[in-house]
Amino acid sequence: MVAGLLQLGSCLSYVLVFRAVFCQRMQWRTSYEIGMSELAANALLSVGGAGGLALGVWILRRGGMDTGHIARRTVAFFLLTSLANVTFLFLAGIGLATGALAGTDDLALALVPAAAGIGAIAIALLVRTGAGVLADRRLHALRRRNASGRASLRSASRYRPWASCSSPIWSASSAT
């Protein structure tokens, strides 16, 4: 019973963080459906959490959210949802290195988990920056190729009352 309640709390927390990271104006039902779909994909496609993230990216992109926004926010979302694991990995490494936790006497081996935790955070921050830059370059190239791109973007933004979240999925769900 307690384990079930803790799991439910974990899932609802995932949805809460999803909504906070991607669009706070997104309807709760939409946030719940996307967040729970990501969790289900993570359970079915065990690839270190990438399956759920990929599904979320696909849903958000199909909904019309800006690619650069998705790229930057996905990395931030992954970092936030992995923060507890990475923190405990770092603390375990420091605990082993200082002797606060029972384990190996080899200092180098004890510091490997701590270094892995710090490395994971550094990589995530670098990927976030790179993902945003790549997405912005792609968008710029598409605009250059299409001479009427600005007019199209302006007419699309007039059509989309959900511009603050940059996706039509959110306006469609908020109309109901």
Backbone torsions as a table, in degrees:
resi	resn	phi	psi	omega
1	MET	NA	-48.6	-179.7
2	VAL	-64.6	-42.4	179.1
3	ALA	-61.8	-40.0	178.4
4	GLY	-63.4	-42.3	178.4
5	LEU	-66.4	-39.1	177.3
6	LEU	-65.0	-39.9	178.0
7	GLN	-65.3	-42.3	177.1
8	LEU	-61.0	-43.6	176.9
9	GLY	-61.2	-39.4	178.1
10	SER	-63.1	-45.5	-179.6
11	CYS	-64.3	-43.9	179.8
12	LEU	-67.5	-33.2	175.5
13	SER	-64.9	-38.5	177.5
14	TYR	-59.5	-45.4	179.3
15	VAL	-63.4	-42.5	179.2
16	LEU	-60.5	-45.6	179.0
17	VAL	-67.6	-39.6	177.6
18	PHE	-55.8	-49.6	-178.1
19	ARG	-64.4	-42.0	-179.4
20	ALA	-64.9	-35.8	-177.1
21	VAL	-79.8	-44.5	-172.3
22	PHE	-88.8	-43.9	-179.6
23	CYS	-169.9	111.0	-178.2
24	GLN	-73.0	-14.3	177.9
25	ARG	-92.0	-3.6	177.5
26	MET	-64.0	140.8	178.7
27	GLN	-64.0	144.8	-178.2
28	TRP	-58.0	-39.0	-179.3
29	ARG	-62.0	-43.3	178.8
30	THR	-64.4	-44.6	177.5
31	SER	-59.4	-43.3	-179.9
32	TYR	-62.6	-46.6	-177.6
33	GLU	-64.0	-44.1	-179.9
34	ILE	-69.3	-46.7	-179.3
35	GLY	-60.1	-46.0	179.9
36	MET	-68.6	-32.9	176.0
37	SER	-64.7	-40.5	177.1
38	GLU	-62.5	-43.5	179.1
39	LEU	-63.2	-40.1	177.9
40	ALA	-64.2	-41.9	178.2
41	ALA	-63.6	-37.9	177.2
42	ASN	-63.3	-35.8	179.2
43	ALA	-72.3	-37.6	-177.4
44	LEU	-82.4	-37.8	-178.6
45	LEU	-112.2	85.6	-174.9
46	SER	-76.9	85.9	178.9
47	VAL	-129.0	46.8	176.3
48	GLY	67.6	28.2	179.6
49	GLY	89.8	-7.7	-177.2
50	ALA	-72.7	-27.6	-179.9
51	GLY	-63.6	-45.1	178.5
52	GLY	-67.1	-41.1	178.0
53	LEU	-62.8	-41.6	179.6
54	ALA	-62.5	-41.9	177.8
55	LEU	-62.8	-44.1	178.6
56	GLY	-61.0	-43.1	177.5
57	VAL	-60.5	-44.8	-179.2
58	TRP	-61.8	-45.5	-179.9
59	ILE	-63.3	-47.2	-178.4
60	LEU	-64.3	-40.3	179.4
61	ARG	-67.0	-43.1	177.4
62	ARG	-62.8	-29.4	177.5
63	GLY	-77.4	-9.3	176.0
64	GLY	101.4	6.2	179.6
65	MET	-67.7	144.2	-178.9
66	ASP	-59.7	134.7	-177.3
67	THR	-60.6	-42.3	179.5
68	GLY	-63.2	-40.9	178.0
69	HIS	-62.9	-45.4	179.9
70	ILE	-62.4	-45.2	-177.2
71	ALA	-60.9	-48.6	-178.4
72	ARG	-66.5	-43.2	-176.3
73	ARG	-73.0	-31.8	179.1
74	THR	-64.3	-42.6	178.8
75	VAL	-65.2	-43.0	178.2
76	ALA	-62.8	-40.9	179.3
77	PHE	-63.1	-44.9	178.8
78	PHE	-62.4	-41.4	179.4
79	LEU	-63.9	-44.6	179.3
80	LEU	-63.5	-43.8	-178.2
81	THR	-74.4	-17.7	178.0
82	SER	-99.5	-3.4	-173.5
83	LEU	-58.6	-41.6	-179.7
84	ALA	-63.2	-45.6	179.8
85	ASN	-62.6	-45.8	-178.2
86	VAL	-66.1	-39.2	178.9
87	THR	-62.8	-45.4	179.5
88	PHE	-68.4	-32.4	174.9
89	LEU	-62.6	-45.9	178.4
90	PHE	-62.0	-47.8	-178.8
91	LEU	-64.0	-37.3	177.6
92	ALA	-64.4	-41.4	178.0
93	GLY	-62.5	-44.1	178.2
94	ILE	-66.7	-40.1	178.1
95	GLY	-61.4	-41.2	176.6
96	LEU	-67.2	-41.1	-177.4
97	ALA	-66.5	-36.7	-178.2
98	THR	-87.7	-10.6	-178.2
99	GLY	87.9	3.3	177.6
100	ALA	-67.9	-26.6	175.1
101	LEU	-113.9	143.3	178.7
102	ALA	-71.9	138.5	179.7
103	GLY	169.9	-147.7	-175.5
104	THR	-68.0	149.6	174.7
105	ASP	-89.5	-9.5	-178.6
106	ASP	-78.4	111.4	-176.7
107	LEU	-60.7	-42.3	-179.2
108	ALA	-62.2	-42.9	-179.8
109	LEU	-67.3	-35.4	179.3
110	ALA	-69.0	-31.4	-178.1
111	LEU	-82.7	-10.3	179.9
112	VAL	-58.7	-47.8	178.0
113	PRO	-60.8	-39.5	179.0
114	ALA	-63.6	-44.1	179.0
115	ALA	-65.4	-37.7	178.2
116	ALA	-63.1	-40.7	178.3
117	GLY	-63.5	-47.0	178.7
118	ILE	-64.5	-41.4	178.5
119	GLY	-61.6	-40.9	179.7
120	ALA	-62.8	-42.0	178.3
121	ILE	-64.6	-44.5	-179.8
122	ALA	-62.2	-43.9	179.5
123	ILE	-63.3	-43.4	-179.8
124	ALA	-61.4	-40.7	179.1
125	LEU	-67.7	-37.8	177.5
126	LEU	-68.5	-41.4	179.6
127	VAL	-64.4	-39.2	179.1
128	ARG	-58.4	-47.4	179.8
129	THR	-63.2	-47.4	-179.5
130	GLY	-64.2	-39.4	-179.7
131	ALA	-63.4	-42.9	178.6
132	GLY	-64.2	-42.0	179.6
133	VAL	-63.6	-46.3	179.2
134	LEU	-62.6	-42.3	179.2
135	ALA	-65.0	-41.4	178.4
136	ASP	-64.7	-39.4	177.2
137	ARG	-62.3	-43.1	-179.5
138	ARG	-62.6	-44.3	179.2
139	LEU	-63.1	-41.7	179.0
140	HIS	-62.6	-42.6	179.3
141	ALA	-64.3	-40.3	178.4
142	LEU	-64.9	-39.0	178.6
143	ARG	-65.8	-39.0	179.3
144	ARG	-65.0	-40.5	-178.0
145	ARG	-68.0	-30.3	-176.6
146	ASN	-107.0	107.1	-176.9
147	ALA	-63.3	-28.6	-179.6
148	SER	-95.9	17.4	-177.0
149	GLY	-59.4	-42.3	-178.9
150	ARG	-64.9	-42.7	178.9
151	ALA	-62.7	-40.2	178.8
152	SER	-64.4	-42.9	179.8
153	LEU	-65.4	-40.4	178.6
154	ARG	-63.7	-44.9	-179.5
155	SER	-67.4	-34.8	178.3
156	ALA	-67.7	-39.0	-178.9
157	SER	-71.1	-28.7	174.4
158	ARG	-68.9	-35.1	-179.1
159	TYR	-71.0	-27.0	-171.7
160	ARG	-102.6	102.5	177.9
161	PRO	-71.6	-5.6	-177.4
162	TRP	-95.9	18.9	-172.2
163	ALA	-52.7	-28.4	-179.1
164	SER	-65.9	-23.3	176.4
165	CYS	-104.0	-4.8	-177.7
166	SER	53.5	43.6	174.7
167	SER	-161.5	135.6	179.9
168	PRO	-70.1	-21.9	-179.7
169	ILE	-56.7	-37.0	-174.1
170	TRP	-74.8	-37.1	179.2
171	SER	-70.4	-38.4	179.6
172	ALA	-62.4	-40.3	-178.1
173	SER	-77.3	-26.6	-179.4
174	SER	-80.9	-15.7	179.3
175	ALA	-76.3	-17.8	-178.0
176	THR	-90.3	NA	NA
